[in-house]
């Protein structure tokens, strides 16, 4: 479970989603102690929030590109949150 020691903020979307899926699988199977389940739930909640943030950033980038195309130019720029 070395990935559970990694900071959520430094993870990419795919990495965070994969860990979240693993946590859900462990919780659904009932593996571990109650304390483990609580800790996993907290980590999973943080991962879910991180994934939602990454998806929103991607949506904003696409929207920015779409608006640029509507003006006759195509330009991908970084979204600043």
C-alpha positions in Angstrom: 0.0 0.0 0.0 2.9 2.4 -0.7 0.6 4.4 -3.0 -1.5 5.3 0.0 1.5 7.3 1.4 1.7 9.4 -1.8 0.3 12.9 -1.6 -3.1 13.0 -3.4 -2.3 16.5 -4.8 0.7 15.2 -6.8 -1.2 12.4 -8.5 -2.5 12.4 -12.0 -6.2 11.6 -12.7 -5.6 8.1 -13.8 -3.4 7.2 -10.9 -5.8 8.7 -8.4 -8.8 6.9 -10.0 -6.9 3.6 -10.0 -6.2 3.9 -6.2 -9.8 5.0 -5.6 -11.1 1.9 -7.4 -8.7 -0.3 -5.3 -10.0 1.3 -2.1 -13.6 0.7 -3.1 -12.8 -2.9 -3.8 -11.2 -3.4 -0.4 -14.1 -1.7 1.4 -16.7 -3.7 -0.5 -14.9 -7.0 0.3 -14.8 -6.1 4.0 -11.1 -6.7 4.3 -9.2 -5.2 7.2 -10.2 -3.7 10.5 -12.7 -0.9 11.2 -9.8 1.5 11.7 -8.4 0.4 8.3 -11.8 1.0 6.7 -12.2 4.4 8.2 -8.7 5.4 7.0 -9.4 4.0 3.6 -12.7 5.9 3.4 -11.0 9.2 4.3 -8.3 8.6 1.6 -11.0 7.6 -0.9 -12.9 10.8 -0.2 -9.8 12.9 -0.8 -9.1 10.9 -4.0 -12.7 11.5 -5.2 -12.4 15.2 -4.6 -9.0 15.3 -6.4 -10.5 13.4 -9.4 -13.4 15.8 -9.6 -11.1 18.7 -9.6 -9.0 17.2 -12.4 -12.1 16.6 -14.5 -13.3 20.1 -13.9 -9.9 21.5 -15.0 -10.0 19.3 -18.1 -13.6 20.6 -18.9 -12.4 24.2 -18.5 -9.5 23.6 -20.9 -11.9 22.1 -23.5 -14.3 25.0 -23.0 -11.4 27.4 -23.5 -10.3 25.6 -26.7 -13.9 25.6 -28.0 -14.3 29.3 -27.4 -11.0 30.0 -29.2 -12.2 28.0 -32.2 -15.4 30.0 -32.2 -13.3 33.2 -32.6 -11.5 31.7 -35.6 -8.3 30.7 -33.8 -7.3 27.5 -32.1 -5.1 27.9 -29.1 -4.7 25.6 -26.1 -3.7 27.5 -23.0 -3.3 26.4 -19.4 -6.3 26.9 -17.2 -5.6 28.9 -14.1 -7.7 27.9 -11.1 
